[in-house]
């Protein structure tokens, strides 16, 4: 009976089902062959395998958790903790490298484009649940002497993407490394316990401190140019002054625009800062104002040095023209006398006298001495 039942259920429909299963298994094998044997590494699959990742850490109540998790795991763990957040540090990532982070955080294309742009003006703006803060970095470039092509200030940019449980720092350029910022901040658990905005404060505070250092070094270069501006031998050139002014303008573009974002961050309607951090941002804004004033003072002093040097160059050229004119007048006297006695006339006074030649040479020498003393007394020579 069992055999007859088995034979009874076998029919065209059962055969079609078996054929469909075989076809499905064949397609599955083909798809497995088409897929790579190992998944490609990216920011979410393995932060340690991506060269754009500087560091990735999970912080809970101001303390760094052990290990270096992937951003995906750290962000998932941070969302499960009330006082947890993840700090992902990136250095010059490409669009493909940053795409996984953007997808995880739900960033739009415009925010991604701004985060990856190496040249951006300092700003703070709110885009949904994410606040984007852009800060310009600066670094003083040591040089043996200031030339017409010396690089004095090197600038870059740091973009901070701040959310409830994350902060992503994207750095461009050689200046503004954040490894020291992270280490010092981890030594202050009370400050780090304020969440992602504590990282934003630490980064901005470090940038302002560097601004002070760069401004002090640039001021020394300005003072050195001021001391050599009026030296006739070994003095500075106009090209040197102009090059330092260009570098100072580049530094000014990094410092001056940061004032507006810091003012806006103290506005509760723009940024929801923790109350404990508002006084720190206010103090940082005051220190930034000092740098702006110093940069403006150096810029004005460079303008004065440049104008004075141009006036000095014009005066030197005028003095050179006076000297040239004086020696030309002395030579003109000799040329005039020699031209007269060089004419082909037979009756010229003293032409037939045996001492006439020596007398003419004496007159030419005495005339040259008299003209030289006159020009010397007037300051032309």
C-alpha positions in Angstrom: 0.0 0.0 0.0 2.8 2.4 0.9 4.5 1.7 -2.5 1.2 2.3 -4.3 0.8 5.6 -2.5 4.3 6.7 -3.4 3.7 5.8 -7.0 0.4 7.6 -6.9 1.9 10.9 -5.8 4.5 10.9 -8.5 3.2 12.7 -11.5 3.9 15.6 -13.9 3.5 18.2 -11.1 6.0 16.5 -8.9 8.5 16.2 -11.8 8.2 20.0 -12.4 8.9 20.7 -8.7 12.0 18.6 -8.9 13.2 20.3 -12.0 12.6 23.7 -10.4 14.7 22.7 -7.4 17.6 21.5 -9.6 17.5 24.8 -11.5 17.4 26.8 -8.3 20.5 24.9 -6.9 22.3 25.5 -10.2 21.6 29.2 -10.1 22.7 29.4 -6.4 26.0 27.7 -7.3 26.5 30.2 -10.1 25.8 33.1 -7.9 28.3 31.8 -5.3 31.0 31.6 -7.9 30.3 35.2 -9.0 30.7 36.6 -5.4 34.2 37.2 -4.1 35.5 34.6 -1.7 36.4 37.3 1.0 34.4 40.5 1.6 36.1 43.7 0.6 37.4 45.7 3.6 35.7 49.1 4.3 35.1 51.3 7.2 32.2 49.3 8.6 33.6 45.9 8.0 37.0 46.5 9.6 38.3 49.9 10.7 41.7 48.5 11.4 42.1 47.4 7.7 41.3 50.9 6.3 44.3 53.3 5.9 41.9 56.3 6.2 41.0 55.4 9.8 43.3 57.0 12.4 41.4 55.7 15.4 38.0 54.5 16.4 36.9 54.2 20.0 33.8 53.8 22.1 33.4 56.0 25.2 31.0 55.3 28.0 30.6 57.9 30.9 33.9 59.5 29.9 36.0 56.3 29.8 37.4 54.7 26.7 36.3 51.1 26.4 39.0 48.5 25.7 39.8 47.4 22.2 39.4 49.0 18.8 36.0 48.0 17.5 34.7 48.7 14.0 32.6 51.8 13.6 29.5 49.7 13.0 29.9 47.7 16.2 31.0 50.8 18.2 28.1 52.9 17.0 25.6 50.1 17.7 27.0 49.7 21.2 26.9 53.5 21.8 23.2 53.7 20.9 22.5 51.0 23.5 24.2 53.1 26.1 22.7 56.3 27.5 26.1 58.0 28.1 28.0 56.3 25.3 29.3 57.7 22.0 31.9 56.7 19.4 34.7 58.9 18.0 35.9 57.9 14.5 38.9 59.8 13.3 39.6 59.8 9.5 42.4 61.3 7.5 41.7 62.3 3.9 39.3 59.6 3.1 38.0 59.0 -0.4 34.4 59.0 -1.4 34.3 55.2 -1.5 35.9 55.0 1.9 33.5 57.4 3.4 30.4 56.0 1.8 29.9 53.3 4.4 30.0 55.9 7.2 27.6 58.1 5.4 25.2 55.3 4.9 25.4 54.2 8.5 24.7 57.7 9.8 22.2 58.6 7.1 24.1 61.5 5.7 23.0 63.1 2.4 25.2 63.7 -0.6 25.7 67.4 0.2 26.9 66.7 3.7 29.2 64.0 2.4 30.6 66.4 -0.2 31.3 69.1 2.3 33.0 66.7 4.7 35.3 65.4 2.0 36.2 68.9 0.6 39.8 69.8 1.6 39.1 73.6 1.3 36.1 74.8 3.2 35.4 78.0 5.1 34.9 77.6 8.9 31.2 77.2 9.6 28.7 75.4 11.8 25.3 74.2 10.4 22.6 71.8 11.4 21.5 69.1 8.9 18.8 67.1 10.5 20.1 65.3 13.6 23.7 65.9 12.5 25.7 69.1 13.2 28.6 69.8 10.9 31.5 72.0 12.3 34.3 72.9 9.9 37.6 74.3 11.4 40.7 75.4 9.5 44.0 74.0 10.8 47.3 75.8 10.7 51.0 75.0 11.1 54.1 77.2 11.1 56.7 76.0 8.6 60.2 76.4 9.9 62.7 78.1 7.5 66.3 79.2 7.7 65.6 82.5 6.0 62.6 84.2 4.5 62.8 84.2 0.7 60.5 85.2 -2.1 59.1 81.7 -2.2 59.2 80.6 1.4 56.2 78.7 2.8 55.5 80.2 6.3 52.0 78.9 7.1 50.5 75.6 6.1 46.8 75.2 6.4 44.3 72.4 6.2 40.8 71.6 7.5 39.0 69.4 10.1 35.3 68.6 9.6 33.4 67.4 12.6 30.1 65.5 12.2 28.4 65.5 15.6 25.3 63.5 16.6 23.7 62.2 19.7 26.0 59.1 19.9 28.8 59.8 17.5 31.4 62.3 16.4 33.3 61.8 13.1 36.4 63.9 12.5 37.7 64.2 8.9 41.1 65.9 8.6 42.7 67.2 5.4 46.2 68.4 5.1 49.4 67.9 7.1 48.4 70.3 9.9 46.1 69.7 12.7 46.8 66.2 13.9 44.3 65.1 16.5 46.1 62.2 18.2 47.3 64.5 21.0 43.8 65.9 21.4 42.4 62.5 21.9 45.1 61.5 24.4 44.7 64.6 26.5 40.9 64.4 26.4 41.0 60.8 27.5 42.9 62.0 30.6 39.9 64.2 31.5 37.0 61.8 32.0 34.8 64.6 33.5 35.1 66.7 30.3 34.8 63.6 28.1 31.6 62.6 29.9 29.8 65.6 28.3 29.5 63.5 25.1 30.4 64.3 21.5 30.5 68.0 22.1 33.4 67.6 24.5 35.4 66.3 21.4 34.3 69.4 19.4 35.4 71.7 22.2 38.8 69.9 22.5 39.4 70.1 18.8 38.5 73.8 18.6 40.5 74.5 21.7 43.6 72.9 20.2 43.2 74.8 17.0 43.0 78.1 18.9 46.1 77.2 20.8 48.0 76.5 17.6 46.7 79.8 16.2 48.4 81.6 19.1 51.7 79.7 18.4 51.6 80.4 14.7 50.8 84.1 15.3 53.7 84.4 17.7 56.1 82.9 15.1 54.8 85.0 12.3 55.2 88.1 14.4 58.9 87.3 14.8 59.2 87.2 11.0 57.5 90.5 10.7 59.8 92.1 13.3 62.8 90.7 11.5 61.6 92.3 8.3 61.0 95.6 10.0 64.6 95.6 11.3 66.1 95.0 7.9 63.6 97.1 5.8 65.8 100.2 5.7 69.2 98.6 5.4 71.0 99.6 2.2 73.2 96.5 2.3 71.6 93.1 3.2 68.2 94.5 3.6 64.9 92.7 2.7 63.5 92.7 -0.7 59.9 93.7 -1.7 59.3 90.2 -2.8 60.1 88.9 0.7 57.6 91.3 2.3 55.0 90.4 -0.2 55.5 86.7 0.3 55.1 87.0 4.1 52.0 89.1 3.5 50.5 86.4 1.3 51.2 83.7 4.0 49.7 86.0 6.6 46.6 86.4 4.5 46.3 82.6 4.2 46.5 82.4 8.0 44.0 85.1 8.4 41.5 83.2 6.2 41.8 80.3 8.6 41.4 82.3 11.8 39.0 85.2 11.1 36.0 83.2 9.7 36.0 81.0 12.9 34.6 83.8 15.0 31.1 83.6 13.5 30.7 79.8 14.1 31.8 80.1 17.7 29.3 82.9 18.3 26.5 80.8 16.8 27.4 77.8 18.9 26.6 79.8 22.0 23.1 80.3 20.7 20.8 77.5 22.0 18.6 77.9 18.9 21.4 76.8 16.7 23.4 74.2 18.7 22.2 72.2 21.7 25.4 72.4 23.7 25.6 70.9 27.2 25.3 73.7 29.7 28.7 72.8 31.2 30.5 73.5 27.9 29.0 76.9 27.1 31.4 78.8 29.3 34.3 76.9 27.7 33.2 77.9 24.2 32.7 81.5 25.4 36.3 81.6 26.8 37.6 80.1 23.6 35.9 82.8 21.5 37.7 85.4 23.6 41.1 83.8 23.0 40.3 83.6 19.3 39.6 87.3 19.3 43.1 87.9 20.6 44.6 86.0 17.7 42.5 87.9 15.2 43.6 91.2 16.7 47.3 90.1 16.5 46.9 89.0 12.9 45.3 92.3 12.0 48.1 94.2 13.7 50.8 92.2 11.9 49.0 92.7 8.6 48.9 96.5 9.2 52.6 96.5 10.1 53.4 94.6 7.0 51.5 97.1 4.9 53.5 99.9 6.5 56.8 98.0 6.0 55.9 97.4 2.4 55.0 101.0 1.7 58.1 102.2 3.5 60.3 99.8 1.5 58.7 100.9 -1.7 59.4 104.5 -0.8 63.0 103.6 0.1 63.4 101.8 -3.3 62.1 104.9 -5.0 64.4 107.2 -3.0 67.4 104.9 -3.8 66.5 105.0 -7.5 66.3 108.8 -7.3 69.7 109.0 -5.7 71.1 106.7 -8.4 69.6 109.0 -11.1 71.3 112.0 -9.4 74.6 110.3 -9.4 74.2 109.2 -13.0 73.2 112.8 -14.0 76.2 114.2 -12.0 78.8 112.0 -13.7 77.1 112.6 -17.1 77.5 116.4 -16.5 81.2 116.0 -15.7 81.7 113.8 -18.7 79.7 116.3 -20.9 82.3 119.0 -20.1 85.1 116.8 -21.4 83.1 115.8 -24.4 82.3 119.5 -25.2 85.9 120.6 -25.1 87.1 117.6 -27.0 84.4 118.1 -29.6 85.3 121.8 -30.2 89.0 121.1 -30.7 88.2 118.1 -32.7 86.6 120.2 -35.5 88.5 120.6 -38.7 89.1 124.3 -38.5 92.5 125.9 -39.0 92.0 128.9 -36.8 91.1 127.7 -33.4 92.7 129.6 -30.4 95.7 127.8 -29.0 95.7 125.2 -31.8 99.2 126.3 -33.1 100.6 127.0 -29.6 103.1 124.4 -28.4 101.5 124.3 -24.9 97.9 124.5 -26.1 97.3 120.7 -25.7 98.5 120.7 -22.1 96.5 123.8 -21.3 93.3 122.2 -22.6 93.9 119.1 -20.5 94.4 121.3 -17.4 91.2 123.1 -18.1 89.3 119.8 -18.5 90.8 118.5 -15.2 90.1 121.7 -13.2 86.5 121.9 -14.6 85.9 118.2 -13.6 87.1 118.9 -10.1 85.0 122.0 -9.7 81.9 120.2 -10.9 82.6 117.2 -8.7 82.9 119.5 -5.6 79.7 121.3 -6.5 77.7 118.1 -6.9 79.3 116.6 -3.8 78.3 119.7 -1.8 74.7 119.5 -3.0 74.4 115.8 -2.1 74.2 114.5 -5.6 77.4 112.5 -5.3 
